Amino acid sequence: PLKILTGQKAIVTGGSSGIGKAVAIALGEAGADVVVNYHSNEEEANNVAQTITSAGSQALVVGADVSQEDQVQSMFRQAIDKFGTVDILVANAGLQQDAPLDEMTLKQWEKVISVNLTGQFLCAREAVREFKRRGVVEKVSCAAGKIICMSSVHEIIPWAGHVNYAASKGGIMQMMRTIAQEVAPFRIRVNSICPGAIRTPINSQAWNTQEAYNSLMKLVPYNRIGEPEDIGRAAAWLASDQADYITGASLLVDGGMCLYPGFAHGG
Ligand code: NAD
């Protein structure tokens, strides 16, 4: 991989599995030192850190629940103590708790909103505090800091049975755009990646049998499932100065899922 992030310091939340794991490794392979945040699986976070170290970058494993203000602040303190500063935040941690609307509990609603949306707010706020304190460091990056929010095609596509999740991702879209507008004068770039169907534990029932996979492909014009590495490469590029003039954007990485595949043969 190209060393497009040499010397930069990154935090990836939910970095012990799936997309977060692939993003943490991709940033490390691109030359960034990476804080690998995990919530429950410390062992897998240590494996991710090991892979990053083997690629020649530094890694720090930090446990934190992103929906808890004190834990997010402590995670940023540990990152800054270890690496001196933070240049890149990938706010990736997220979960689903699915139910039809009339069966969804307030607890399920609040859990998904607090991790997926409030968790990204808390992380973005700490990142912006550090970016504003420090400003641009010219040898490191053209920007004073970069934030990537892990959104979803469900910031656009409604999703029956998942109202909490779709609302959290729609919320991320306007949160990201508003923060981007607010901090652009400080040379801080804020963007989202919107993955389509990616092969991770969050949606295994959508791909782990041939029947499920075939049915999923009806929604994917490019006719293959996305791999976590597809998102890892996009994140490394979007965080780099190669993407320096991009802010406030939602980058779809979805094999065409948002192209209304049902209309491909429609008349
Ligand atoms: P995943 O379940 O493998 O990873 C989610 C990670 O978030 C896990 O490591 C989990 O421990 C962590 N997490 C959950 N609650 C947390 C908390 N309170 N604090 C810190 N970490 C917490 O699933 P994934 O597919 O890799 O999902 C990553 C992100 O990508 C999520 O935001 C998800 O909504 C988004 N996404 C995934 C897909 C897909 O198809 N897999 C599509 C669109 C968007």
py3Dmol code that shows the C-alpha trace and the ligand (Angstrom):
import py3Dmol

protein = """\
ATOM      1  CA  PRO A   1       0.000   0.000   0.000  1.00  0.00           C
ATOM      2  CA  LEU A   2       1.062   3.620  -0.625  1.00  0.00           C
ATOM      3  CA  LYS A   3       2.306   5.371   2.516  1.00  0.00           C
ATOM      4  CA  ILE A   4      -0.173   8.225   2.141  1.00  0.00           C
ATOM      5  CA  LEU A   5      -0.622   8.683   5.916  1.00  0.00           C
ATOM      6  CA  THR A   6       2.979   8.618   7.098  1.00  0.00           C
ATOM      7  CA  GLY A   7       3.407  10.147  10.564  1.00  0.00           C
ATOM      8  CA  GLN A   8      -0.303  10.673  11.166  1.00  0.00           C
ATOM      9  CA  LYS A   9      -2.104   9.595  14.333  1.00  0.00           C
ATOM     10  CA  ALA A  10      -5.506   7.961  14.033  1.00  0.00           C
ATOM     11  CA  ILE A  11      -8.296   6.686  16.277  1.00  0.00           C
ATOM     12  CA  VAL A  12     -10.633   4.002  14.933  1.00  0.00           C
ATOM     13  CA  THR A  13     -13.639   3.151  17.114  1.00  0.00           C
ATOM     14  CA  GLY A  14     -15.036  -0.361  17.070  1.00  0.00           C
ATOM     15  CA  GLY A  15     -11.673  -1.432  15.639  1.00  0.00           C
ATOM     16  CA  SER A  16     -11.684  -5.052  16.763  1.00  0.00           C
ATOM     17  CA  SER A  17     -13.987  -6.485  14.096  1.00  0.00           C
ATOM     18  CA  GLY A  18     -15.482  -6.112  10.655  1.00  0.00           C
ATOM     19  CA  ILE A  19     -15.144  -2.728   8.974  1.00  0.00           C
ATOM     20  CA  GLY A  20     -13.343  -1.051  11.894  1.00  0.00           C
ATOM     21  CA  LYS A  21     -10.710  -3.770  11.924  1.00  0.00           C
ATOM     22  CA  ALA A  22     -10.078  -3.418   8.175  1.00  0.00           C
ATOM     23  CA  VAL A  23      -9.958   0.389   8.468  1.00  0.00           C
ATOM     24  CA  ALA A  24      -7.490   0.282  11.384  1.00  0.00           C
ATOM     25  CA  ILE A  25      -5.219  -2.070   9.432  1.00  0.00           C
ATOM     26  CA  ALA A  26      -5.504  -0.024   6.211  1.00  0.00           C
ATOM     27  CA  LEU A  27      -4.568   3.190   8.038  1.00  0.00           C
ATOM     28  CA  GLY A  28      -1.644   1.413   9.715  1.00  0.00           C
ATOM     29  CA  GLU A  29      -0.445   0.013   6.381  1.00  0.00           C
ATOM     30  CA  ALA A  30      -0.670   3.540   4.927  1.00  0.00           C
ATOM     31  CA  GLY A  31       1.774   4.713   7.609  1.00  0.00           C
ATOM     32  CA  ALA A  32      -0.478   6.027  10.400  1.00  0.00           C
ATOM     33  CA  ASP A  33      -0.073   5.130  14.062  1.00  0.00           C
ATOM     34  CA  VAL A  34      -3.452   3.826  15.192  1.00  0.00           C
ATOM     35  CA  VAL A  35      -5.499   3.696  18.378  1.00  0.00           C
ATOM     36  CA  VAL A  36      -7.601   0.536  18.080  1.00  0.00           C
ATOM     37  CA  ASN A  37     -10.702   1.077  20.216  1.00  0.00           C
ATOM     38  CA  TYR A  38     -12.775  -1.910  21.267  1.00  0.00           C
ATOM     39  CA  HIS A  39     -15.858  -2.389  23.395  1.00  0.00           C
ATOM     40  CA  SER A  40     -15.871  -6.082  24.311  1.00  0.00           C
ATOM     41  CA  ASN A  41     -13.236  -8.069  22.401  1.00  0.00           C
ATOM     42  CA  GLU A  42      -9.822  -7.043  23.722  1.00  0.00           C
ATOM     43  CA  GLU A  43      -8.128 -10.148  22.329  1.00  0.00           C
ATOM     44  CA  GLU A  44      -9.178  -9.389  18.755  1.00  0.00           C
ATOM     45  CA  ALA A  45      -8.165  -5.722  19.240  1.00  0.00           C
ATOM     46  CA  ASN A  46      -4.711  -6.970  20.269  1.00  0.00           C
ATOM     47  CA  ASN A  47      -4.535  -9.049  17.075  1.00  0.00           C
ATOM     48  CA  VAL A  48      -5.377  -5.964  15.007  1.00  0.00           C
ATOM     49  CA  ALA A  49      -2.664  -4.010  16.851  1.00  0.00           C
ATOM     50  CA  GLN A  50      -0.204  -6.825  16.099  1.00  0.00           C
ATOM     51  CA  THR A  51      -0.997  -6.641  12.375  1.00  0.00           C
ATOM     52  CA  ILE A  52      -0.457  -2.868  12.414  1.00  0.00           C
ATOM     53  CA  THR A  53       2.856  -3.226  14.233  1.00  0.00           C
ATOM     54  CA  SER A  54       3.990  -5.838  11.693  1.00  0.00           C
ATOM     55  CA  ALA A  55       3.273  -3.300   8.965  1.00  0.00           C
ATOM     56  CA  GLY A  56       5.733  -0.909  10.636  1.00  0.00           C
ATOM     57  CA  SER A  57       3.354   1.492  12.412  1.00  0.00           C
ATOM     58  CA  GLN A  58       2.561   1.854  16.104  1.00  0.00           C
ATOM     59  CA  ALA A  59      -0.708   0.732  17.669  1.00  0.00           C
ATOM     60  CA  LEU A  60      -2.418   1.326  21.013  1.00  0.00           C
ATOM     61  CA  VAL A  61      -5.401  -0.724  22.170  1.00  0.00           C
ATOM     62  CA  VAL A  62      -7.963   1.246  24.210  1.00  0.00           C
ATOM     63  CA  GLY A  63     -11.231  -0.092  25.625  1.00  0.00           C
ATOM     64  CA  ALA A  64     -14.089   2.420  25.704  1.00  0.00           C
ATOM     65  CA  ASP A  65     -17.840   2.536  25.273  1.00  0.00           C
ATOM     66  CA  VAL A  66     -18.311   5.343  22.735  1.00  0.00           C
ATOM     67  CA  SER A  67     -21.726   6.236  24.156  1.00  0.00           C
ATOM     68  CA  GLN A  68     -20.148   7.254  27.496  1.00  0.00           C
ATOM     69  CA  GLU A  69     -18.700  10.772  27.634  1.00  0.00           C
ATOM     70  CA  ASP A  70     -16.071  10.033  30.294  1.00  0.00           C
ATOM     71  CA  GLN A  71     -14.830   6.936  28.460  1.00  0.00           C
ATOM     72  CA  VAL A  72     -14.514   8.818  25.152  1.00  0.00           C
ATOM     73  CA  GLN A  73     -12.590  11.619  26.857  1.00  0.00           C
ATOM     74  CA  SER A  74     -10.311   9.108  28.542  1.00  0.00           C
ATOM     75  CA  MET A  75      -9.687   7.382  25.178  1.00  0.00           C
ATOM     76  CA  PHE A  76      -8.603  10.699  23.597  1.00  0.00           C
ATOM     77  CA  ARG A  77      -6.356  11.463  26.597  1.00  0.00           C
ATOM     78  CA  GLN A  78      -4.668   8.069  26.264  1.00  0.00           C
ATOM     79  CA  ALA A  79      -4.220   8.605  22.501  1.00  0.00           C
ATOM     80  CA  ILE A  80      -2.668  12.040  22.997  1.00  0.00           C
ATOM     81  CA  ASP A  81      -0.444  10.822  25.850  1.00  0.00           C
ATOM     82  CA  LYS A  82       0.896   8.033  23.656  1.00  0.00           C
ATOM     83  CA  PHE A  83       1.104   9.663  20.206  1.00  0.00           C
ATOM     84  CA  GLY A  84       1.213  13.397  21.038  1.00  0.00           C
ATOM     85  CA  THR A  85      -1.915  14.306  19.095  1.00  0.00           C
ATOM     86  CA  VAL A  86      -4.695  12.967  16.863  1.00  0.00           C
ATOM     87  CA  ASP A  87      -4.951  13.735  13.124  1.00  0.00           C
ATOM     88  CA  ILE A  88      -7.648  11.301  12.033  1.00  0.00           C
ATOM     89  CA  LEU A  89     -10.835  10.041  13.682  1.00  0.00           C
ATOM     90  CA  VAL A  90     -12.785   7.205  12.101  1.00  0.00           C
ATOM     91  CA  ALA A  91     -16.026   7.053  14.101  1.00  0.00           C
ATOM     92  CA  ASN A  92     -17.028   3.549  13.129  1.00  0.00           C
ATOM     93  CA  ALA A  93     -18.544   1.794  16.171  1.00  0.00           C
ATOM     94  CA  GLY A  94     -22.154   0.856  15.603  1.00  0.00           C
ATOM     95  CA  LEU A  95     -24.772  -1.772  16.216  1.00  0.00           C
ATOM     96  CA  GLN A  96     -28.276  -2.917  15.299  1.00  0.00           C
ATOM     97  CA  GLN A  97     -31.199  -3.901  17.532  1.00  0.00           C
ATOM     98  CA  ASP A  98     -33.954  -4.768  15.108  1.00  0.00           C
ATOM     99  CA  ALA A  99     -37.697  -4.979  15.694  1.00  0.00           C
ATOM    100  CA  PRO A 100     -40.926  -4.008  13.962  1.00  0.00           C
ATOM    101  CA  LEU A 101     -41.926  -0.524  15.101  1.00  0.00           C
ATOM    102  CA  ASP A 102     -44.830  -1.677  17.252  1.00  0.00           C
ATOM    103  CA  GLU A 103     -42.586  -4.147  19.075  1.00  0.00           C
ATOM    104  CA  MET A 104     -39.513  -1.949  19.444  1.00  0.00           C
ATOM    105  CA  THR A 105     -38.792  -1.015  23.031  1.00  0.00           C
ATOM    106  CA  LEU A 106     -37.627   2.433  24.089  1.00  0.00           C
ATOM    107  CA  LYS A 107     -34.492   0.704  25.339  1.00  0.00           C
ATOM    108  CA  GLN A 108     -33.748  -0.665  21.844  1.00  0.00           C
ATOM    109  CA  TRP A 109     -34.359   2.763  20.302  1.00  0.00           C
ATOM    110  CA  GLU A 110     -32.141   4.542  22.830  1.00  0.00           C
ATOM    111  CA  LYS A 111     -29.335   1.979  22.682  1.00  0.00           C
ATOM    112  CA  VAL A 112     -28.893   2.300  18.918  1.00  0.00           C
ATOM    113  CA  ILE A 113     -29.168   6.088  18.937  1.00  0.00           C
ATOM    114  CA  SER A 114     -26.722   6.410  21.834  1.00  0.00           C
ATOM    115  CA  VAL A 115     -24.012   4.210  20.285  1.00  0.00           C
ATOM    116  CA  ASN A 116     -24.443   5.038  16.584  1.00  0.00           C
ATOM    117  CA  LEU A 117     -25.277   8.754  16.773  1.00  0.00           C
ATOM    118  CA  THR A 118     -24.353  10.127  20.214  1.00  0.00           C
ATOM    119  CA  GLY A 119     -21.170   8.026  20.166  1.00  0.00           C
ATOM    120  CA  GLN A 120     -20.084   9.711  16.923  1.00  0.00           C
ATOM    121  CA  PHE A 121     -20.987  13.144  18.338  1.00  0.00           C
ATOM    122  CA  LEU A 122     -18.868  12.550  21.449  1.00  0.00           C
ATOM    123  CA  CYS A 123     -15.878  11.319  19.436  1.00  0.00           C
ATOM    124  CA  ALA A 124     -16.149  14.101  16.832  1.00  0.00           C
ATOM    125  CA  ARG A 125     -16.328  16.739  19.573  1.00  0.00           C
ATOM    126  CA  GLU A 126     -13.141  15.499  21.254  1.00  0.00           C
ATOM    127  CA  ALA A 127     -11.383  15.283  17.881  1.00  0.00           C
ATOM    128  CA  VAL A 128     -12.350  18.844  16.936  1.00  0.00           C
ATOM    129  CA  ARG A 129     -11.167  20.110  20.330  1.00  0.00           C
ATOM    130  CA  GLU A 130      -7.744  18.590  19.655  1.00  0.00           C
ATOM    131  CA  PHE A 131      -7.633  19.727  15.994  1.00  0.00           C
ATOM    132  CA  LYS A 132      -8.518  23.331  16.958  1.00  0.00           C
ATOM    133  CA  ARG A 133      -5.999  23.359  19.805  1.00  0.00           C
ATOM    134  CA  ARG A 134      -3.249  22.244  17.477  1.00  0.00           C
ATOM    135  CA  GLY A 135      -4.043  23.668  14.033  1.00  0.00           C
ATOM    136  CA  VAL A 136      -2.322  22.617  10.820  1.00  0.00           C
ATOM    137  CA  VAL A 137       1.064  20.892  11.137  1.00  0.00           C
ATOM    138  CA  GLU A 138       2.320  21.356   7.608  1.00  0.00           C
ATOM    139  CA  LYS A 139       4.728  18.464   7.363  1.00  0.00           C
ATOM    140  CA  VAL A 140       2.027  16.054   8.522  1.00  0.00           C
ATOM    141  CA  SER A 141      -1.062  17.034   6.517  1.00  0.00           C
ATOM    142  CA  CYS A 142      -2.649  19.916   4.611  1.00  0.00           C
ATOM    143  CA  ALA A 143      -5.595  19.743   7.014  1.00  0.00           C
ATOM    144  CA  ALA A 144      -5.685  20.412  10.751  1.00  0.00           C
ATOM    145  CA  GLY A 145      -7.616  17.175  11.134  1.00  0.00           C
ATOM    146  CA  LYS A 146      -9.894  14.719   9.409  1.00  0.00           C
ATOM    147  CA  ILE A 147     -13.049  13.010  10.633  1.00  0.00           C
ATOM    148  CA  ILE A 148     -14.682  10.087   8.872  1.00  0.00           C
ATOM    149  CA  CYS A 149     -18.124   9.054  10.089  1.00  0.00           C
ATOM    150  CA  MET A 150     -19.138   5.479   9.294  1.00  0.00           C
ATOM    151  CA  SER A 151     -22.654   5.953   8.029  1.00  0.00           C
ATOM    152  CA  SER A 152     -24.551   3.562   5.753  1.00  0.00           C
ATOM    153  CA  VAL A 153     -26.624   3.402   2.600  1.00  0.00           C
ATOM    154  CA  HIS A 154     -29.429   3.623   5.186  1.00  0.00           C
ATOM    155  CA  GLU A 155     -28.785   7.339   5.561  1.00  0.00           C
ATOM    156  CA  ILE A 156     -30.693   7.330   2.232  1.00  0.00           C
ATOM    157  CA  ILE A 157     -32.596   4.031   1.947  1.00  0.00           C
ATOM    158  CA  PRO A 158     -35.446   3.532   4.439  1.00  0.00           C
ATOM    159  CA  TRP A 159     -35.283   0.147   6.179  1.00  0.00           C
ATOM    160  CA  ALA A 160     -38.418  -1.493   7.538  1.00  0.00           C
ATOM    161  CA  GLY A 161     -37.861  -3.240  10.851  1.00  0.00           C
ATOM    162  CA  HIS A 162     -34.788  -1.129  11.604  1.00  0.00           C
ATOM    163  CA  VAL A 163     -36.217   2.311  12.395  1.00  0.00           C
ATOM    164  CA  ASN A 164     -33.679   3.011  15.154  1.00  0.00           C
ATOM    165  CA  TYR A 165     -30.740   2.131  12.887  1.00  0.00           C
ATOM    166  CA  ALA A 166     -31.990   4.069   9.847  1.00  0.00           C
ATOM    167  CA  ALA A 167     -32.762   7.097  12.041  1.00  0.00           C
ATOM    168  CA  SER A 168     -29.255   6.945  13.535  1.00  0.00           C
ATOM    169  CA  LYS A 169     -27.671   6.916  10.075  1.00  0.00           C
ATOM    170  CA  GLY A 170     -29.921   9.706   8.767  1.00  0.00           C
ATOM    171  CA  GLY A 171     -28.877  11.650  11.864  1.00  0.00           C
ATOM    172  CA  ILE A 172     -25.206  11.006  11.115  1.00  0.00           C
ATOM    173  CA  MET A 173     -25.677  12.525   7.655  1.00  0.00           C
ATOM    174  CA  GLN A 174     -26.867  15.907   8.973  1.00  0.00           C
ATOM    175  CA  MET A 175     -24.512  15.816  11.950  1.00  0.00           C
ATOM    176  CA  MET A 176     -21.573  15.241   9.605  1.00  0.00           C
ATOM    177  CA  ARG A 177     -22.656  17.982   7.162  1.00  0.00           C
ATOM    178  CA  THR A 178     -23.279  20.470   9.953  1.00  0.00           C
ATOM    179  CA  ILE A 179     -19.943  19.811  11.656  1.00  0.00           C
ATOM    180  CA  ALA A 180     -18.213  19.998   8.262  1.00  0.00           C
ATOM    181  CA  GLN A 181     -19.767  23.415   7.604  1.00  0.00           C
ATOM    182  CA  GLU A 182     -18.847  24.635  11.081  1.00  0.00           C
ATOM    183  CA  VAL A 183     -15.198  23.551  11.140  1.00  0.00           C
ATOM    184  CA  ALA A 184     -14.130  23.978   7.490  1.00  0.00           C
ATOM    185  CA  PRO A 185     -12.649  27.436   8.301  1.00  0.00           C
ATOM    186  CA  PHE A 186     -10.319  25.680  10.748  1.00  0.00           C
ATOM    187  CA  ARG A 187      -9.100  23.432   7.926  1.00  0.00           C
ATOM    188  CA  ILE A 188     -10.835  20.417   9.394  1.00  0.00           C
ATOM    189  CA  ARG A 189     -12.405  17.986   6.906  1.00  0.00           C
ATOM    190  CA  VAL A 190     -15.446  15.940   7.891  1.00  0.00           C
ATOM    191  CA  ASN A 191     -16.922  13.262   5.627  1.00  0.00           C
ATOM    192  CA  SER A 192     -18.903  10.043   5.769  1.00  0.00           C
ATOM    193  CA  ILE A 193     -18.437   6.662   4.186  1.00  0.00           C
ATOM    194  CA  CYS A 194     -21.710   4.918   3.377  1.00  0.00           C
ATOM    195  CA  PRO A 195     -21.073   1.198   3.032  1.00  0.00           C
ATOM    196  CA  GLY A 196     -23.594  -1.016   1.262  1.00  0.00           C
ATOM    197  CA  ALA A 197     -23.611  -4.730   2.091  1.00  0.00           C
ATOM    198  CA  ILE A 198     -20.219  -5.606   3.567  1.00  0.00           C
ATOM    199  CA  ARG A 199     -19.268  -9.104   4.775  1.00  0.00           C
ATOM    200  CA  THR A 200     -19.060  -8.606   8.583  1.00  0.00           C
ATOM    201  CA  PRO A 201     -20.628 -10.130  11.710  1.00  0.00           C
ATOM    202  CA  ILE A 202     -23.310  -7.392  11.886  1.00  0.00           C
ATOM    203  CA  ASN A 203     -25.229  -8.866   8.917  1.00  0.00           C
ATOM    204  CA  SER A 204     -24.020 -12.480   8.647  1.00  0.00           C
ATOM    205  CA  GLN A 205     -27.551 -13.772   8.094  1.00  0.00           C
ATOM    206  CA  ALA A 206     -27.617 -11.775   4.843  1.00  0.00           C
ATOM    207  CA  TRP A 207     -24.675 -13.670   3.290  1.00  0.00           C
ATOM    208  CA  ASN A 208     -23.839 -16.878   5.181  1.00  0.00           C
ATOM    209  CA  THR A 209     -26.022 -19.179   3.075  1.00  0.00           C
ATOM    210  CA  GLN A 210     -26.075 -19.370  -0.732  1.00  0.00           C
ATOM    211  CA  GLU A 211     -29.783 -18.601  -0.726  1.00  0.00           C
ATOM    212  CA  ALA A 212     -29.333 -15.474   1.400  1.00  0.00           C
ATOM    213  CA  TYR A 213     -26.375 -14.366  -0.723  1.00  0.00           C
ATOM    214  CA  ASN A 214     -28.322 -14.770  -3.987  1.00  0.00           C
ATOM    215  CA  SER A 215     -31.203 -12.814  -2.587  1.00  0.00           C
ATOM    216  CA  LEU A 216     -28.829 -10.065  -1.381  1.00  0.00           C
ATOM    217  CA  MET A 217     -27.350  -9.799  -4.890  1.00  0.00           C
ATOM    218  CA  LYS A 218     -30.742  -8.643  -6.204  1.00  0.00           C
ATOM    219  CA  LEU A 219     -29.929  -5.425  -4.333  1.00  0.00           C
ATOM    220  CA  VAL A 220     -26.337  -5.097  -5.581  1.00  0.00           C
ATOM    221  CA  PRO A 221     -25.888  -4.185  -9.284  1.00  0.00           C
ATOM    222  CA  TYR A 222     -22.128  -4.849  -9.108  1.00  0.00           C
ATOM    223  CA  ASN A 223     -23.056  -8.410  -8.151  1.00  0.00           C
ATOM    224  CA  ARG A 224     -20.636  -9.122  -5.342  1.00  0.00           C
ATOM    225  CA  ILE A 225     -20.732  -8.520  -1.616  1.00  0.00           C
ATOM    226  CA  GLY A 226     -18.428  -5.800  -0.291  1.00  0.00           C
ATOM    227  CA  GLU A 227     -15.397  -6.840   1.726  1.00  0.00           C
ATOM    228  CA  PRO A 228     -14.206  -4.889   4.791  1.00  0.00           C
ATOM    229  CA  GLU A 229     -11.016  -4.077   2.840  1.00  0.00           C
ATOM    230  CA  ASP A 230     -13.126  -2.173   0.262  1.00  0.00           C
ATOM    231  CA  ILE A 231     -13.987   0.228   3.088  1.00  0.00           C
ATOM    232  CA  GLY A 232     -10.431   0.188   4.496  1.00  0.00           C
ATOM    233  CA  ARG A 233      -8.973   1.449   1.211  1.00  0.00           C
ATOM    234  CA  ALA A 234     -11.653   4.133   0.862  1.00  0.00           C
ATOM    235  CA  ALA A 235     -11.012   5.364   4.417  1.00  0.00           C
ATOM    236  CA  ALA A 236      -7.226   5.563   3.968  1.00  0.00           C
ATOM    237  CA  TRP A 237      -7.669   7.590   0.793  1.00  0.00           C
ATOM    238  CA  LEU A 238     -10.385   9.874   2.225  1.00  0.00           C
ATOM    239  CA  ALA A 239      -8.234  10.582   5.304  1.00  0.00           C
ATOM    240  CA  SER A 240      -5.202  11.426   3.163  1.00  0.00           C
ATOM    241  CA  ASP A 241      -4.219  14.667   1.449  1.00  0.00           C
ATOM    242  CA  GLN A 242      -5.150  12.971  -1.846  1.00  0.00           C
ATOM    243  CA  ALA A 243      -8.696  13.908  -0.802  1.00  0.00           C
ATOM    244  CA  ASP A 244      -7.756  17.341   0.563  1.00  0.00           C
ATOM    245  CA  TYR A 245     -10.553  19.338  -1.117  1.00  0.00           C
ATOM    246  CA  ILE A 246     -13.294  16.940  -0.017  1.00  0.00           C
ATOM    247  CA  THR A 247     -15.421  17.915   2.964  1.00  0.00           C
ATOM    248  CA  GLY A 248     -19.080  17.398   3.819  1.00  0.00           C
ATOM    249  CA  ALA A 249     -19.347  14.451   1.432  1.00  0.00           C
ATOM    250  CA  SER A 250     -21.072  11.100   1.836  1.00  0.00           C
ATOM    251  CA  LEU A 251     -18.995   8.599  -0.132  1.00  0.00           C
ATOM    252  CA  LEU A 252     -21.107   5.628  -1.188  1.00  0.00           C
ATOM    253  CA  VAL A 253     -19.087   2.395  -1.238  1.00  0.00           C
ATOM    254  CA  ASP A 254     -21.967   0.123  -2.099  1.00  0.00           C
ATOM    255  CA  GLY A 255     -21.552  -1.642  -5.462  1.00  0.00           C
ATOM    256  CA  GLY A 256     -24.436   0.438  -6.774  1.00  0.00           C
ATOM    257  CA  MET A 257     -26.964  -0.421  -4.050  1.00  0.00           C
ATOM    258  CA  CYS A 258     -28.299   3.151  -4.121  1.00  0.00           C
ATOM    259  CA  LEU A 259     -28.925   3.034  -7.896  1.00  0.00           C
ATOM    260  CA  TYR A 260     -32.485   1.696  -7.510  1.00  0.00           C
ATOM    261  CA  PRO A 261     -31.594  -1.782  -8.884  1.00  0.00           C
ATOM    262  CA  GLY A 262     -35.298  -2.626  -9.077  1.00  0.00           C
ATOM    263  CA  PHE A 263     -35.524  -0.179 -11.994  1.00  0.00           C
ATOM    264  CA  ALA A 264     -32.732  -1.803 -14.038  1.00  0.00           C
ATOM    265  CA  HIS A 265     -35.270  -3.645 -16.173  1.00  0.00           C
ATOM    266  CA  GLY A 266     -38.218  -1.418 -15.404  1.00  0.00           C
ATOM    267  CA  GLY A 267     -40.102   0.364 -18.010  1.00  0.00           C
TER     268      GLY A 267
END
"""
ligand_1 = """\
44
NAD
P -19.323 -5.258 13.562
O -20.407 -5.706 14.454
O -18.310 -6.240 13.099
O -18.521 -4.044 14.207
C -19.101 -3.084 15.038
C -18.083 -2.729 16.085
O -18.605 -1.702 16.947
C -17.762 -3.928 16.978
O -16.354 -4.030 17.080
C -18.379 -3.556 18.301
O -17.691 -4.071 19.422
C -18.289 -2.054 18.263
N -19.171 -1.424 19.227
C -20.485 -1.690 19.457
N -20.935 -0.937 20.462
C -19.893 -0.181 20.890
C -19.740 0.797 21.896
N -20.752 1.143 22.701
N -18.522 1.375 22.048
C -17.480 1.033 21.257
N -17.589 0.116 20.277
C -18.781 -0.483 20.103
O -20.063 -4.600 12.320
P -19.495 -3.749 11.090
O -20.285 -4.159 9.924
O -18.031 -3.804 11.016
O -19.980 -2.289 11.490
C -19.135 -1.170 11.577
C -19.868 0.097 11.172
O -20.209 -0.002 9.793
C -21.192 0.321 11.920
O -21.328 1.711 12.203
C -22.223 -0.121 10.911
O -23.460 0.526 11.110
C -21.560 0.309 9.620
N -22.100 -0.346 8.422
C -21.919 -1.690 8.204
C -22.426 -2.256 7.043
C -22.246 -3.701 6.708
O -22.806 -4.155 5.711
N -21.490 -4.477 7.462
C -23.126 -1.475 6.131
C -23.306 -0.127 6.396
C -22.777 0.425 7.546
"""
view = py3Dmol.view(width=600, height=400)
view.addModel(protein, "pdb")
view.setStyle({"model": 0}, {"cartoon": {"style": "trace"}})
view.addModel(ligand_1, "xyz")
view.setStyle({"model": 1}, {"stick": {}})
view.zoomTo()
view.show()
